[in-house]
Amino acid sequence: MTAWRHRFLIDVWAEPREVETLPAVIRARVQDMATDEEYYVGSFAELERIVDARLDAEGITPRRWERP
């Protein structure tokens, strides 16, 4: 079985809010280390779509997420 490894750099931050009582807005930048493409996301669902699209492009199917 071939082990596939794809690297992504994820930078997460909280956006400042003018009204302190409002919930923090969390954003992230995802960089595909193989292609240097950058994506800005506002949810884990968006992050998952980016990673899944990359794995789809590599033909890595079927697959599932799990801890090592």
Buried (B, 14 or more C-beta within 10 A) or exposed (E): EEEEEEEBEEEEEEEEEEEEEEEEEEBBEBBBEEEEEEBEBEEEEEBEEBBBEBBEEEEEEEEEEEEE
